[in-house]
């Protein structure tokens, strides 16, 4: 069973994504910010990460830079609002594998997951 880590400061977003992913049969973990996300990544070694771009303490871009420096093969999908497109381009340049605009389309999310996890 593949493990997926969700990093988002909004509790309701984490719960909604968790329920969706668990319904697809994935083992799901979550963290409330990038700092906690890095700790969780090292502990659970997930197959895929969903990470919000904008969060307090450590945002998604800094999380991504730090994670990719330590784990270059990490698979990260950034979560963003439609108004954060310039940040998404930066994230893709830094090594994010894809992005989803919140609230994301479930069919698009499934397509992204299957592409990255096989």
N, CA, C and O atoms as CSV, one atom per row, in Angstrom:
chain,resi,resn,atom,element,x,y,z
A,1,UNK,N,N,0.848,-1.177,0.000
A,1,UNK,CA,C,0.000,0.000,0.000
A,1,UNK,C,C,0.897,1.245,0.000
A,1,UNK,O,O,1.800,1.359,0.829
A,2,UNK,N,N,0.651,2.161,-0.914
A,2,UNK,CA,C,1.427,3.394,-0.998
A,2,UNK,C,C,1.060,4.336,0.135
A,2,UNK,O,O,-0.087,4.392,0.579
A,3,UNK,N,N,2.080,5.085,0.599
A,3,UNK,CA,C,1.892,6.058,1.669
A,3,UNK,C,C,1.916,7.459,1.078
A,3,UNK,O,O,2.779,7.793,0.265
A,4,UNK,N,N,0.950,8.274,1.502
A,4,UNK,CA,C,0.869,9.656,1.032
A,4,UNK,C,C,0.849,10.580,2.243
A,4,UNK,O,O,0.125,10.346,3.211
A,5,UNK,N,N,1.659,11.636,2.170
A,5,UNK,CA,C,1.725,12.650,3.214
A,5,UNK,C,C,1.047,13.918,2.710
A,5,UNK,O,O,1.346,14.402,1.619
A,6,UNK,N,N,0.132,14.450,3.516
A,6,UNK,CA,C,-0.554,15.707,3.209
A,6,UNK,C,C,0.010,16.770,4.137
A,6,UNK,O,O,0.056,16.577,5.352
A,7,UNK,N,N,0.441,17.898,3.567
A,7,UNK,CA,C,0.928,19.013,4.379
A,7,UNK,C,C,0.091,20.237,4.031
A,7,UNK,O,O,0.165,20.762,2.920
A,8,UNK,N,N,-0.701,20.677,4.992
A,8,UNK,CA,C,-1.575,21.832,4.795
A,8,UNK,C,C,-1.925,22.391,6.161
A,8,UNK,O,O,-2.197,21.633,7.092
A,9,UNK,N,N,-1.922,23.707,6.289
A,9,UNK,CA,C,-2.227,24.322,7.578
A,9,UNK,C,C,-3.715,24.293,7.902
A,9,UNK,O,O,-4.093,24.475,9.059
A,10,UNK,N,N,-4.558,24.072,6.916
A,10,UNK,CA,C,-6.005,24.041,7.152
A,10,UNK,C,C,-6.442,22.616,7.510
A,10,UNK,O,O,-6.384,21.709,6.679
A,11,UNK,N,N,-6.870,22.441,8.735
A,11,UNK,CA,C,-7.275,21.118,9.225
A,11,UNK,C,C,-8.356,20.504,8.348
A,11,UNK,O,O,-8.279,19.323,8.009
A,12,UNK,N,N,-9.368,21.293,7.973
A,12,UNK,CA,C,-10.477,20.759,7.175
A,12,UNK,C,C,-9.997,20.288,5.807
A,12,UNK,O,O,-10.548,19.337,5.252
A,13,UNK,N,N,-8.974,20.944,5.257
A,13,UNK,CA,C,-8.425,20.513,3.966
A,13,UNK,C,C,-7.724,19.170,4.138
A,13,UNK,O,O,-7.888,18.265,3.320
A,14,UNK,N,N,-6.940,19.050,5.208
A,14,UNK,CA,C,-6.247,17.774,5.461
A,14,UNK,C,C,-7.249,16.638,5.627
A,14,UNK,O,O,-7.042,15.547,5.096
A,15,UNK,N,N,-8.323,16.884,6.354
A,15,UNK,CA,C,-9.338,15.843,6.577
A,15,UNK,C,C,-10.017,15.476,5.260
A,15,UNK,O,O,-10.214,14.296,4.970
A,16,UNK,N,N,-10.370,16.472,4.471
A,16,UNK,CA,C,-11.048,16.198,3.198
A,16,UNK,C,C,-10.147,15.377,2.272
A,16,UNK,O,O,-10.598,14.404,1.667
A,17,UNK,N,N,-8.882,15.769,2.162
A,17,UNK,CA,C,-7.957,15.033,1.290
A,17,UNK,C,C,-7.685,13.644,1.865
A,17,UNK,O,O,-7.620,12.664,1.123
A,18,UNK,N,N,-7.525,13.561,3.187
A,18,UNK,CA,C,-7.309,12.261,3.841
A,18,UNK,C,C,-8.453,11.298,3.513
A,18,UNK,O,O,-8.214,10.160,3.109
A,19,UNK,N,N,-9.678,11.752,3.685
A,19,UNK,CA,C,-10.837,10.892,3.416
A,19,UNK,C,C,-10.868,10.439,1.964
A,19,UNK,O,O,-11.174,9.282,1.675
A,20,UNK,N,N,-10.553,11.343,1.061
A,20,UNK,CA,C,-10.514,11.019,-0.361
A,20,UNK,C,C,-9.453,9.953,-0.651
A,20,UNK,O,O,-9.728,8.964,-1.330
A,21,UNK,N,N,-8.248,10.162,-0.136
A,21,UNK,CA,C,-7.150,9.236,-0.408
A,21,UNK,C,C,-7.335,7.890,0.276
A,21,UNK,O,O,-7.030,6.851,-0.310
A,22,UNK,N,N,-7.830,7.898,1.505
A,22,UNK,CA,C,-8.096,6.630,2.186
A,22,UNK,C,C,-9.175,5.849,1.461
A,22,UNK,O,O,-9.138,4.619,1.425
A,23,UNK,N,N,-10.144,6.560,0.879
A,23,UNK,CA,C,-11.179,5.903,0.083
A,23,UNK,C,C,-10.621,5.219,-1.155
A,23,UNK,O,O,-11.224,4.288,-1.689
A,24,UNK,N,N,-9.455,5.696,-1.609
A,24,UNK,CA,C,-8.787,5.084,-2.758
A,24,UNK,C,C,-7.841,3.966,-2.336
A,24,UNK,O,O,-7.238,3.301,-3.178
A,25,UNK,N,N,-7.713,3.765,-1.019
A,25,UNK,CA,C,-6.895,2.669,-0.523
A,25,UNK,C,C,-5.476,3.030,-0.116
A,25,UNK,O,O,-4.660,2.137,0.116
A,26,UNK,N,N,-5.163,4.312,-0.023
A,26,UNK,CA,C,-3.817,4.727,0.372
A,26,UNK,C,C,-3.705,4.865,1.882
A,26,UNK,O,O,-4.688,5.140,2.569
A,27,UNK,N,N,-2.487,4.668,2.390
A,27,UNK,CA,C,-2.189,4.940,3.788
A,27,UNK,C,C,-1.811,6.418,3.858
A,27,UNK,O,O,-0.903,6.859,3.153
A,28,UNK,N,N,-2.501,7.183,4.701
A,28,UNK,CA,C,-2.382,8.640,4.675
A,28,UNK,C,C,-1.868,9.177,6.009
A,28,UNK,O,O,-2.283,8.737,7.080
A,29,UNK,N,N,-0.958,10.136,5.913
A,29,UNK,CA,C,-0.392,10.840,7.061
A,29,UNK,C,C,-0.555,12.330,6.797
A,29,UNK,O,O,-0.733,12.737,5.649
A,30,UNK,N,N,-0.498,13.149,7.840
A,30,UNK,CA,C,-0.608,14.577,7.592
A,30,UNK,C,C,0.221,15.382,8.563
A,30,UNK,O,O,0.604,14.912,9.634
A,31,UNK,N,N,0.491,16.628,8.152
A,31,UNK,CA,C,1.239,17.582,8.954
A,31,UNK,C,C,0.656,18.967,8.692
A,31,UNK,O,O,0.132,19.239,7.612
A,32,UNK,N,N,0.756,19.847,9.705
A,32,UNK,CA,C,0.125,21.164,9.637
A,32,UNK,C,C,1.011,22.251,9.038
A,32,UNK,O,O,0.528,23.357,8.794
A,33,UNK,N,N,2.293,21.972,8.795
A,33,UNK,CA,C,3.172,22.958,8.174
A,33,UNK,C,C,4.414,22.253,7.639
A,33,UNK,O,O,4.603,21.055,7.849
A,34,UNK,N,N,5.249,23.010,6.949
A,34,UNK,CA,C,6.428,22.421,6.328
A,34,UNK,C,C,7.426,21.845,7.316
A,34,UNK,O,O,8.047,20.818,7.043
A,35,UNK,N,N,7.588,22.496,8.461
A,35,UNK,CA,C,8.516,21.997,9.479
A,35,UNK,C,C,8.095,20.611,9.947
A,35,UNK,O,O,8.909,19.689,9.998
A,36,UNK,N,N,6.819,20.471,10.287
A,36,UNK,CA,C,6.295,19.172,10.710
A,36,UNK,C,C,6.290,18.186,9.548
A,36,UNK,O,O,6.466,16.984,9.745
A,37,UNK,N,N,6.090,18.695,8.345
A,37,UNK,CA,C,6.106,17.848,7.163
A,37,UNK,C,C,7.465,17.214,6.922
A,37,UNK,O,O,7.544,16.044,6.549
A,38,UNK,N,N,8.542,17.977,7.131
A,38,UNK,CA,C,9.888,17.418,6.977
A,38,UNK,C,C,10.144,16.313,7.991
A,38,UNK,O,O,10.718,15.276,7.658
A,39,UNK,N,N,9.719,16.538,9.226
A,39,UNK,CA,C,9.871,15.512,10.262
A,39,UNK,C,C,9.081,14.259,9.896
A,39,UNK,O,O,9.578,13.140,10.022
A,40,UNK,N,N,7.844,14.459,9.441
A,40,UNK,CA,C,6.994,13.323,9.065
A,40,UNK,C,C,7.591,12.581,7.877
A,40,UNK,O,O,7.571,11.350,7.844
A,41,UNK,N,N,8.123,13.314,6.901
A,41,UNK,CA,C,8.711,12.668,5.724
A,41,UNK,C,C,9.839,11.731,6.146
A,41,UNK,O,O,9.900,10.582,5.708
A,42,UNK,N,N,10.727,12.230,6.996
A,42,UNK,CA,C,11.856,11.408,7.433
A,42,UNK,C,C,11.405,10.196,8.240
A,42,UNK,O,O,12.054,9.150,8.213
A,43,UNK,N,N,10.302,10.336,8.953
A,43,UNK,CA,C,9.801,9.235,9.777
A,43,UNK,C,C,9.091,8.166,8.959
A,43,UNK,O,O,9.291,6.973,9.187
A,44,UNK,N,N,8.255,8.592,7.999
A,44,UNK,CA,C,7.406,7.608,7.304
A,44,UNK,C,C,7.861,7.288,5.877
A,44,UNK,O,O,7.428,6.290,5.300
A,45,UNK,N,N,8.734,8.130,5.303
A,45,UNK,CA,C,9.211,7.919,3.938
A,45,UNK,C,C,8.053,7.666,2.964
A,45,UNK,O,O,7.941,6.579,2.397
A,46,UNK,N,N,7.198,8.669,2.774
A,46,UNK,CA,C,6.023,8.472,1.911
A,46,UNK,C,C,6.398,8.330,0.439
A,46,UNK,O,O,7.472,8.750,0.007
A,47,UNK,N,N,5.494,7.734,-0.307
A,47,UNK,CA,C,5.673,7.577,-1.747
A,47,UNK,C,C,5.306,8.846,-2.503
A,47,UNK,O,O,5.771,9.071,-3.620
A,48,UNK,N,N,4.464,9.678,-1.884
A,48,UNK,CA,C,3.967,10.896,-2.518
A,48,UNK,C,C,3.617,11.900,-1.439
A,48,UNK,O,O,3.176,11.529,-0.351
A,49,UNK,N,N,3.816,13.190,-1.748
A,49,UNK,CA,C,3.478,14.271,-0.829
A,49,UNK,C,C,2.562,15.247,-1.541
A,49,UNK,O,O,2.822,15.635,-2.680
A,50,UNK,N,N,1.490,15.645,-0.873
A,50,UNK,CA,C,0.652,16.761,-1.299
A,50,UNK,C,C,0.982,17.906,-0.354
A,50,UNK,O,O,0.825,17.756,0.858
A,51,UNK,N,N,1.434,19.042,-0.867
A,51,UNK,CA,C,1.872,20.142,-0.016
A,51,UNK,C,C,1.250,21.463,-0.451
A,51,UNK,O,O,1.330,21.850,-1.617
A,52,UNK,N,N,0.633,22.143,0.504
A,52,UNK,CA,C,0.084,23.474,0.267
A,52,UNK,C,C,1.229,24.448,0.016
A,52,UNK,O,O,2.311,24.293,0.584
A,53,UNK,N,N,1.003,25.433,-0.818
A,53,UNK,CA,C,2.031,26.422,-1.115
A,53,UNK,C,C,2.168,27.424,0.030
A,53,UNK,O,O,3.283,27.730,0.453
A,54,UNK,N,N,1.050,27.933,0.531
A,54,UNK,CA,C,1.066,29.001,1.522
A,54,UNK,C,C,0.676,28.469,2.889
A,54,UNK,O,O,-0.461,28.051,3.107
A,55,UNK,N,N,1.647,28.491,3.819
A,55,UNK,CA,C,1.419,28.038,5.193
A,55,UNK,C,C,2.271,28.874,6.129
A,55,UNK,O,O,3.312,29.390,5.723
A,56,UNK,N,N,1.842,29.017,7.389
A,56,UNK,CA,C,2.689,29.708,8.368
A,56,UNK,C,C,3.862,28.809,8.791
A,56,UNK,O,O,3.874,27.609,8.515
A,57,UNK,N,N,4.811,29.398,9.442
A,57,UNK,CA,C,6.004,28.748,9.994
A,57,UNK,C,C,6.968,28.335,8.889
A,57,UNK,O,O,8.057,28.903,8.796
A,58,UNK,N,N,6.610,27.373,8.054
A,58,UNK,CA,C,7.409,27.026,6.875
A,58,UNK,C,C,6.446,26.742,5.738
A,58,UNK,O,O,5.698,25.765,5.766
A,59,UNK,N,N,6.477,27.608,4.740
A,59,UNK,CA,C,5.586,27.449,3.596
A,59,UNK,C,C,6.039,26.349,2.652
A,59,UNK,O,O,7.091,25.738,2.842
A,60,UNK,N,N,5.234,26.111,1.644
A,60,UNK,CA,C,5.463,25.018,0.721
A,60,UNK,C,C,6.716,25.143,-0.123
A,60,UNK,O,O,7.358,24.135,-0.416
A,61,UNK,N,N,7.084,26.356,-0.523
A,61,UNK,CA,C,8.269,26.531,-1.363
A,61,UNK,C,C,9.533,26.198,-0.567
A,61,UNK,O,O,10.411,25.492,-1.064
A,62,UNK,N,N,9.629,26.700,0.659
A,62,UNK,CA,C,10.790,26.397,1.501
A,62,UNK,C,C,10.816,24.904,1.836
A,62,UNK,O,O,11.876,24.279,1.821
A,63,UNK,N,N,9.645,24.336,2.137
A,63,UNK,CA,C,9.565,22.893,2.382
A,63,UNK,C,C,10.120,22.127,1.182
A,63,UNK,O,O,10.948,21.230,1.338
A,64,UNK,N,N,9.659,22.486,-0.007
A,64,UNK,CA,C,10.073,21.794,-1.227
A,64,UNK,C,C,11.584,21.901,-1.434
A,64,UNK,O,O,12.241,20.894,-1.701
A,65,UNK,N,N,12.144,23.109,-1.315
A,65,UNK,CA,C,13.592,23.298,-1.475
A,65,UNK,C,C,14.358,22.409,-0.495
A,65,UNK,O,O,15.321,21.742,-0.873
A,66,UNK,N,N,13.925,22.408,0.754
A,66,UNK,CA,C,14.611,21.646,1.797
A,66,UNK,C,C,14.488,20.149,1.541
A,66,UNK,O,O,15.467,19.412,1.659
A,67,UNK,N,N,13.287,19.702,1.192
A,67,UNK,CA,C,13.058,18.277,0.954
A,67,UNK,C,C,13.860,17.768,-0.238
A,67,UNK,O,O,14.513,16.729,-0.151
A,68,UNK,N,N,13.813,18.493,-1.347
A,68,UNK,CA,C,14.495,18.050,-2.566
A,68,UNK,C,C,16.015,18.044,-2.364
A,68,UNK,O,O,16.710,17.200,-2.930
A,69,UNK,N,N,16.531,18.977,-1.563
A,69,UNK,CA,C,17.970,18.984,-1.278
A,69,UNK,C,C,18.384,17.715,-0.534
A,69,UNK,O,O,19.481,17.195,-0.740
A,70,UNK,N,N,17.510,17.230,0.319
A,70,UNK,CA,C,17.809,16.042,1.125
A,70,UNK,C,C,17.370,14.741,0.440
A,70,UNK,O,O,18.038,13.713,0.551
A,71,UNK,N,N,16.236,14.805,-0.269
A,71,UNK,CA,C,15.650,13.632,-0.933
A,71,UNK,C,C,15.322,14.007,-2.384
A,71,UNK,O,O,14.165,14.296,-2.690
A,72,UNK,N,N,16.310,14.010,-3.279
A,72,UNK,CA,C,16.088,14.477,-4.653
A,72,UNK,C,C,15.021,13.708,-5.437
A,72,UNK,O,O,14.471,14.232,-6.406
A,73,UNK,N,N,14.728,12.486,-5.032
A,73,UNK,CA,C,13.731,11.693,-5.755
A,73,UNK,C,C,12.321,11.824,-5.168
A,73,UNK,O,O,11.408,11.127,-5.611
A,74,UNK,N,N,12.135,12.695,-4.192
A,74,UNK,CA,C,10.819,12.865,-3.567
A,74,UNK,C,C,9.798,13.314,-4.615
A,74,UNK,O,O,10.098,14.121,-5.495
A,75,UNK,N,N,8.600,12.775,-4.498
A,75,UNK,CA,C,7.513,13.130,-5.401
A,75,UNK,C,C,6.556,14.044,-4.649
A,75,UNK,O,O,5.871,13.624,-3.717
A,76,UNK,N,N,6.524,15.312,-5.077
A,76,UNK,CA,C,5.713,16.322,-4.400
A,76,UNK,C,C,4.736,16.938,-5.386
A,76,UNK,O,O,5.112,17.351,-6.483
A,77,UNK,N,N,3.474,16.993,-4.977
A,77,UNK,CA,C,2.419,17.674,-5.728
A,77,UNK,C,C,2.014,18.881,-4.898
A,77,UNK,O,O,1.602,18.737,-3.747
A,78,UNK,N,N,2.130,20.061,-5.474
A,78,UNK,CA,C,1.790,21.277,-4.753
A,78,UNK,C,C,0.289,21.554,-4.855
A,78,UNK,O,O,-0.334,21.331,-5.893
A,79,UNK,N,N,-0.264,22.040,-3.764
A,79,UNK,CA,C,-1.668,22.443,-3.695
A,79,UNK,C,C,-1.711,23.959,-3.623
A,79,UNK,O,O,-0.990,24.562,-2.828
A,80,UNK,N,N,-2.539,24.575,-4.434
A,80,UNK,CA,C,-2.534,26.023,-4.530
A,80,UNK,C,C,-3.916,26.577,-4.806
A,80,UNK,O,O,-4.816,25.862,-5.246
A,81,UNK,N,N,-4.064,27.861,-4.539
A,81,UNK,CA,C,-5.266,28.554,-4.996
A,81,UNK,C,C,-4.963,29.103,-6.384
A,81,UNK,O,O,-3.802,29.179,-6.786
A,82,UNK,N,N,-5.981,29.476,-7.096
A,82,UNK,CA,C,-5.794,29.951,-8.471
A,82,UNK,C,C,-4.937,31.211,-8.530
A,82,UNK,O,O,-4.333,31.490,-9.566
A,83,UNK,N,N,-4.871,31.973,-7.448
A,83,UNK,CA,C,-4.136,33.234,-7.455
A,83,UNK,C,C,-2.637,33.064,-7.225
A,83,UNK,O,O,-1.910,34.058,-7.221
A,84,UNK,N,N,-2.160,31.859,-7.036
A,84,UNK,CA,C,-0.755,31.621,-6.703
A,84,UNK,C,C,0.043,31.006,-7.845
A,84,UNK,O,O,0.973,30.238,-7.600
A,85,UNK,N,N,-0.302,31.328,-9.076
A,85,UNK,CA,C,0.326,30.686,-10.230
A,85,UNK,C,C,1.823,30.928,-10.328
A,85,UNK,O,O,2.549,30.030,-10.753
A,86,UNK,N,N,2.315,32.108,-9.952
A,86,UNK,CA,C,3.758,32.353,-10.038
A,86,UNK,C,C,4.514,31.456,-9.066
A,86,UNK,O,O,5.630,31.027,-9.360
A,87,UNK,N,N,3.917,31.169,-7.911
A,87,UNK,CA,C,4.546,30.267,-6.952
A,87,UNK,C,C,4.586,28.838,-7.488
A,87,UNK,O,O,5.535,28.099,-7.227
A,88,UNK,N,N,3.564,28.458,-8.229
A,88,UNK,CA,C,3.541,27.116,-8.817
A,88,UNK,C,C,4.663,26.958,-9.830
A,88,UNK,O,O,5.322,25.919,-9.866
A,89,UNK,N,N,4.884,27.966,-10.645
A,89,UNK,CA,C,5.978,27.882,-11.620
A,89,UNK,C,C,7.315,27.739,-10.890
A,89,UNK,O,O,8.179,26.976,-11.322
A,90,UNK,N,N,7.487,28.464,-9.793
A,90,UNK,CA,C,8.707,28.329,-9.001
A,90,UNK,C,C,8.831,26.919,-8.439
A,90,UNK,O,O,9.906,26.321,-8.475
A,91,UNK,N,N,7.726,26.392,-7.920
A,91,UNK,CA,C,7.736,25.044,-7.336
A,91,UNK,C,C,8.086,23.991,-8.384
A,91,UNK,O,O,8.860,23.077,-8.101
A,92,UNK,N,N,7.537,24.104,-9.564
A,92,UNK,CA,C,7.838,23.139,-10.629
A,92,UNK,C,C,9.312,23.221,-11.016
A,92,UNK,O,O,9.940,22.199,-11.294
A,93,UNK,N,N,9.856,24.415,-11.035
A,93,UNK,CA,C,11.274,24.598,-11.336
A,93,UNK,C,C,12.146,23.969,-10.254
A,93,UNK,O,O,13.220,23.442,-10.544
A,94,UNK,N,N,11.682,24.025,-9.014
A,94,UNK,CA,C,12.444,23.489,-7.879
A,94,UNK,C,C,12.338,21.973,-7.734
A,94,UNK,O,O,13.090,21.372,-6.966
A,95,UNK,N,N,11.409,21.349,-8.464
A,95,UNK,CA,C,11.339,19.895,-8.403
A,95,UNK,C,C,9.981,19.302,-8.094
A,95,UNK,O,O,9.849,18.079,-8.032
A,96,UNK,N,N,8.961,20.135,-7.898
A,96,UNK,CA,C,7.618,19.585,-7.721
A,96,UNK,C,C,7.240,18.831,-8.993
A,96,UNK,O,O,7.590,19.252,-10.096
A,97,UNK,N,N,6.530,17.722,-8.838
A,97,UNK,CA,C,6.171,16.890,-9.985
A,97,UNK,C,C,4.896,17.347,-10.678
A,97,UNK,O,O,4.691,17.076,-11.862
A,98,UNK,N,N,4.038,18.044,-9.931
A,98,UNK,CA,C,2.775,18.509,-10.492
A,98,UNK,C,C,2.138,19.446,-9.490
A,98,UNK,O,O,2.703,19.713,-8.429
A,99,UNK,N,N,0.954,19.948,-9.829
A,99,UNK,CA,C,0.215,20.779,-8.896
A,99,UNK,C,C,-1.275,20.573,-9.119
A,99,UNK,O,O,-1.714,20.167,-10.194
A,100,UNK,N,N,-2.036,20.864,-8.074
A,100,UNK,CA,C,-3.496,20.830,-8.142
A,100,UNK,C,C,-4.020,22.131,-7.554
A,100,UNK,O,O,-3.529,22.594,-6.524
A,101,UNK,N,N,-5.015,22.717,-8.204
A,101,UNK,CA,C,-5.655,23.929,-7.700
A,101,UNK,C,C,-6.778,23.519,-6.761
A,101,UNK,O,O,-7.632,22.705,-7.112
A,102,UNK,N,N,-6.767,24.099,-5.549
A,102,UNK,CA,C,-7.812,23.791,-4.557
A,102,UNK,C,C,-9.041,24.644,-4.824
A,102,UNK,O,O,-8.907,25.803,-5.216
A,103,UNK,N,N,-10.232,24.099,-4.622
A,103,UNK,CA,C,-10.480,22.680,-4.354
A,103,UNK,C,C,-10.240,21.876,-5.630
A,103,UNK,O,O,-10.702,22.250,-6.708
A,104,UNK,N,N,-9.509,20.765,-5.493
A,104,UNK,CA,C,-9.105,20.042,-6.691
A,104,UNK,C,C,-10.198,19.095,-7.181
A,104,UNK,O,O,-11.031,18.607,-6.418
A,105,UNK,N,N,-10.151,18.863,-8.487
A,105,UNK,CA,C,-11.038,17.915,-9.149
A,105,UNK,C,C,-10.531,16.505,-8.821
A,105,UNK,O,O,-9.361,16.200,-9.057
A,106,UNK,N,N,-11.386,15.660,-8.289
A,106,UNK,CA,C,-10.971,14.325,-7.869
A,106,UNK,C,C,-10.435,13.488,-9.021
A,106,UNK,O,O,-9.469,12.746,-8.842
A,107,UNK,N,N,-11.041,13.593,-10.200
A,107,UNK,CA,C,-10.549,12.830,-11.349
A,107,UNK,C,C,-9.142,13.276,-11.738
A,107,UNK,O,O,-8.302,12.447,-12.087
A,108,UNK,N,N,-8.885,14.577,-11.680
A,108,UNK,CA,C,-7.549,15.098,-11.984
A,108,UNK,C,C,-6.558,14.610,-10.935
A,108,UNK,O,O,-5.433,14.242,-11.273
A,109,UNK,N,N,-6.960,14.602,-9.670
A,109,UNK,CA,C,-6.075,14.124,-8.600
A,109,UNK,C,C,-5.724,12.651,-8.802
A,109,UNK,O,O,-4.569,12.260,-8.634
A,110,UNK,N,N,-6.703,11.844,-9.158
A,110,UNK,CA,C,-6.461,10.421,-9.411
A,110,UNK,C,C,-5.487,10.252,-10.573
A,110,UNK,O,O,-4.588,9.414,-10.514
A,111,UNK,N,N,-5.663,11.039,-11.615
A,111,UNK,CA,C,-4.759,10.984,-12.771
A,111,UNK,C,C,-3.323,11.323,-12.355
A,111,UNK,O,O,-2.381,10.645,-12.764
A,112,UNK,N,N,-3.160,12.364,-11.547
A,112,UNK,CA,C,-1.831,12.779,-11.081
A,112,UNK,C,C,-1.211,11.686,-10.218
A,112,UNK,O,O,-0.037,11.354,-10.382
A,113,UNK,N,N,-1.991,11.130,-9.304
A,113,UNK,CA,C,-1.496,10.073,-8.418
A,113,UNK,C,C,-1.052,8.850,-9.224
A,113,UNK,O,O,0.032,8.313,-8.997
A,114,UNK,N,N,-1.877,8.422,-10.149
A,114,UNK,CA,C,-1.545,7.236,-10.956
A,114,UNK,C,C,-0.310,7.490,-11.822
A,114,UNK,O,O,0.505,6.588,-12.015
A,115,UNK,N,N,-0.168,8.700,-12.341
A,115,UNK,CA,C,1.009,9.015,-13.134
A,115,UNK,C,C,2.285,8.933,-12.296
A,115,UNK,O,O,3.308,8.429,-12.758
A,116,UNK,N,N,2.217,9.432,-11.066
A,116,UNK,CA,C,3.407,9.462,-10.208
A,116,UNK,C,C,3.692,8.154,-9.474
A,116,UNK,O,O,4.847,7.837,-9.192
A,117,UNK,N,N,2.649,7.402,-9.168
A,117,UNK,CA,C,2.847,6.159,-8.421
A,117,UNK,C,C,2.751,4.911,-9.281
A,117,UNK,O,O,3.084,3.813,-8.833
A,118,UNK,N,N,2.296,5.080,-10.516
A,118,UNK,CA,C,2.204,3.936,-11.412
A,118,UNK,C,C,0.967,3.109,-11.235
A,118,UNK,O,O,0.783,2.116,-11.939
